[in-house]
Amino acid sequence: MRDDTTLKNNVTDDEEVNLAVLLGHLWQGRIVIAMTTILLIVAAGAYAYSVKEQWTSRAVVETPRLEALGDYYKAQMDLRRITGNATETTEEITQDVFVEFIRQLNSLDFR
């Protein structure tokens, strides 16, 4: 069983902790505290570099199909009829949409 005299020396009658004594005890154990901190940092770093990544994701972007364009295709066909470019095929329109998407994706203004 622990001797309560050291505990009584650290606590005054008003149940206040003497910070100088507390800091003195921490300062005496500074080497143990520093070594424990360094050991845990090294262990965490080793774990972080050795564990297999589970948070990696991959996205595949494909050219949209005509059904995915919906009303955009109708509006695009109306615009092309007005401007006289109605001879483009549906593949060219979907390819134009895909190229514009990639261009905006790589643009610095949209990041």
N, C-alpha and C positions, 0 to 999 in steps of 0.2 A: 504494500500500500504506500502511496506517495506521501511525502511529508508536506503538510499544508503550510508550513512556515514560509516557504518561498512564494507560495501563492498569496499569502497574507501580506507579504512585503510588497507585492506588485499592485495590490488593491488597497486604496485608502478607505477610510471609514465611510465615505459617501459612495462607495462602489464605483470609483473612477479608476481607469487604467492609467498607469504611469507610462507615458509614451517613451520617455528616455530609457526606461528599463526594457520595454518591448523592442525598441530599435536596437538596443544593446544586444539582446538575444538574437535578433535577426542578423546583426552584423557578425556575431560570433559564428553563425551558421552560414555565412555568405559563400563559402567554398562548396558546401553541400548543395546549396540552392543553385549556384552557377553551374555546377557539374550536372545536376539533374536537368536543368534547363537545356544545356548543350546536348545532353544525351537524347532528350525528347525531340529536339529540333532535328538532330541527325536521323533518328528513327522515323520521324514524319517525312523527311525528305527522301529517305530510302524507300519508304512505302509509296510515296507519290510517284517516284520514277519507276518502280517495279510493277505496280498494279496495271492490269490490262484496262485500256480505255473502254468504258461502257456507255459513254455519253456522245460518241461520235455519230453523226448523222450524214446521210448522203441524199441528195435530191437530184432527180433526173427531170430535165425540162425537155419536153417534146413539142413538135409542131402541133398546134391545135387542129382538131377535126372540125369540119364545117358545122356540125351540130353544137359544138362548144361555143361557137361565135354568136349564135342566136340572132338578136336584132341588129348586131353590128354588121353582119353579112348583108342584111337587107338594106341598111343605110349605106353601106359601102357600094353596093350594086346601084342604088339610086344615084349616088354621087358620081360614079363612073359613067352612068348613062348620060348625066347632065354634062360632064366634061368631055365626053366622047371616047372614053377608055373602056367601054363595055366589053371589049373583046378578050379581056383577061379571064383566065380560067379560075375555078375555085381553088385549085392548088396554088396558083400565084397569089391569090388574096390571103390564104392562110399562111403562106410563106412570108408575105409582107408583114402580117401581124406578128409573126414569130421574130422576124428581123427587128421590127420596132421594139418588141419586148426586150430582146437581148441588148439593143442599143440603150434603152432606158435603164436596164439593169446594170450596165457597165458605166453609166453616166455618173459623174461625181455630184451632179446637181440633185439627184434623187436618192442619195444615201443618207 
